[in-house]
């Protein structure tokens, strides 16, 4: 049966990558997808962009701001859904892990190293997951930077990894095999039936991001996709009459 992941939490209902968005998604999904960067003082923080400009009331690069400076920003200042802006903070990786550790959900942690490499973030993320007692089989570490995928494999081959890609990739299942990844995470608009068939023949799972409508999700189901990573799993499940 196809699995459901909440993309940056229930990010159509609450500001993305916040504790509110992640907590709201828990009852409706098999897993949560979220993004990790380093602050200037080397703390893992959960935010998508390299800058705080789009989602907060501040400006500047995440990597140039200390945790204290990031915590002073309102991570819900620019939210346009579900009643508009709310007051909330950028969470740390530890805060999100603390929220999710007592659940049985999968954690799809995207390492945001495709623009800024953040040396050591792979080892840091694995260490913090261990510190919170999160079993390795609950983890999926993904990245658009496939060097990070390889680094995770070298650090701990037992941890599942996945390669992200936004455009058609020649034989993505072969790239996954090369890197020791167990899954491919393409943009839902780029995946083909052949991609799915070849991946499954190679023992590689296919999880797509981010179908925009119930009709998109229905098409993914027809293709035999293993999981969808969506902004509002509750609404899509209701539209598709999935309990």
N, C-alpha and C positions, 0 to 999 in steps of 0.2 A: 504494500500500500504506500502511496506517495506521502512523503513527510512534508510538514509545514515548518518553515523558519520565519521568525519575525525579523524583518530588515531594520536594523537599528532600533529594535523594539517595535511596539505598535506606533510607528512613526507618522501615521496619518491622524492618530488620535491624541498624541502627546508629542512634545518636542523630541526630535530624534536623538538617540544615544543618551537619554536621560534615565534616571532611576524610575521615573514615572512611566515612561514608555516601555521600559523593559518589564516592570512589574505588571503593567496592564496586559501584556501579551502572554504571560505565563500560563493562564488556563486554556489557551487556544492552540498551542503549538507544541511541536516536538523539540524545537530548538530555538535559540536566540542568536542572531548575528549582530556583532558590534565591532567597532573599530578602535584600535589603540595606537596612540602616539606617545612620545616622550615630552614632558615639560622641560624647561631649561635646567631644572635641578634633578632631572633623571627619574621622574615619577611617571608611571604609566597612567595616561588619562584617556577618557573615552569621548572621542569627537571624530567626525569624519574628515573634515577638510584640514589642509595644512595651516590655514589661518582660522581665526575665530570670527572673521568678518560676517560670514553669511548667517550664522546661527545664534550669535550673541550680540550684546550691546557694546562690544569692544572691537578693537582692531589689532592686527599684528599676527605674527606667526606663533603657533603653539610652542615651537621649540625655543622661541625667544622669551617666553613668559614663564615665571616660576609658578609652582602649584598655588601659592597664596594669591598671586595675581590672577590666575585662571579662576580660582574659586570666588573671586569678587565679581566675576561677570555673570550676567543673567543668560543662561543657556536657553531660555524660553522667550527671549525678547522679540524674536522675529518670527515666532511660530504663527502660521496663518490658519491652522485647522482647529476644529473642536472648540470654538469660542474665542480663539485668538491667543495672544501672548499670555504666558504665565511666568511666575517667578520660580526659577529652579537653577541648579548649579551644574557645571560640568562634573561628572563623577570621575573618580579614580578607578583604575582597574580593580584595586582591592575592594572598593565599594560594590562594584558590579559582581565580582566573584562572591562576595559575602552574601549578596542577595540571591544568587543563583545556586550556591553550594548546597543548600538544603533541598533543592528540587531534584528531579531526575532528568531534567532537560539536557539536551546537547548544547554545547557552547561552540559556536562558529566565530572564532576570534580572527578578525582580519588585521594583519600586520601592515600598517600604512607606511611601507618603506619604499614605495614606488617613486616618490619624489625626493624625500629626505631619508637617507639610509638608516638612521638611528642605530648605530653600532651597539650590539648587545641586547636589542629589544626582544629577540627570539628567546634567548636564555632567560631574560628577566620574566617574560610572560609565562614560560614553563615553570619557573621557580615559584611565582606567585600562585599559580594554579595548584601546585603541590602544597604550598603553605596553607591553602584553604581546603585541603583534603579532597580536591576534585579528581576523581579517577580519570586516568588517561583515556579510557574508552569513551568518555563523554566529550572529549576535545576534538575539534577540527580547526587547525590553523591554516588560514588561507592568505594569499597575497597576489597582487598583480606583479610584484617583484619576485620572480621565480628563484632568484638567489636566496631570498628569505625562506622559501619552501625547502630548498636544498639544505640550508643551515639547520632548520628544524629537524630534518631527516638525520643529519649528522649528529645533532645533539641527543636525539631520542627517536630511534627508528620506530618505536612502538606507537608514537603519536600520529594520528591521521592528519595528512595534509591535503590541500586542494589548490589547484592552480586557477586563478581568476584570469579572464581575458574578455576584452570588450568588443573585439572584432574577430572575423573568421580566422581561425588558427589551423594551419595545415596539420592534419592528424593529431588533434589534441590528446587523444588517448596515448599516442606514442610519447608525447612530451611528458605526460603524467608518469608513464612507466620509467622514462629516463630519470625523472626526479624522485622516484619512489613515492609519488603521490597516489592516493587512493580515490581521488575524485577530481572532476573538472567542474568549474563554476563559470559557465559562459553567460553573457547577456542573453536573455530569453529570445531576443530578436535574431540572434545569430545561430542558434542551435538548429541542427537538421536531424531528420530521422536517421540518416547514415551515421552522424556523430554518435547518436544514442546507441545504435546497433553495435558499432565498432567499440565503443567504450564498454558496453556490457560484455561483449565477447572477450575483452581484455580484463574483466573483473573490476572495471572502473565505474564508480557511480557518477551520475550527472545531476547536478543541482543548479538551477537557473536563477538569476536575479534579473530584474524585479518586474514580473508581470504586472501590468497596470490595471487589468480588469478581470472579472470572472471569466470572460470569454478567452482571454489570454491563458488563464490557468487551465481552462478546459482543453485548450489546444496542447498545452504541455502534458496533460494527463493522457491525451491521445498519442503523443509521441513516446510515452513510456518513461518520462522523466522521473527520477528518484525523489526529488524534493524541489519545492519552490521556496524562494526567499522573497517575501512580500511585505508591503507596508501596513496592510490591514487584514491579517489572516481571518479575523472574526467575521468581517463583512463578506469576504470572498467565500468562506465556508457557508455562510447563510445563503448567499446567492446561488451556490451550487448544491444546496440542501445536503451539506456534509456535516454530520454531527461529530 
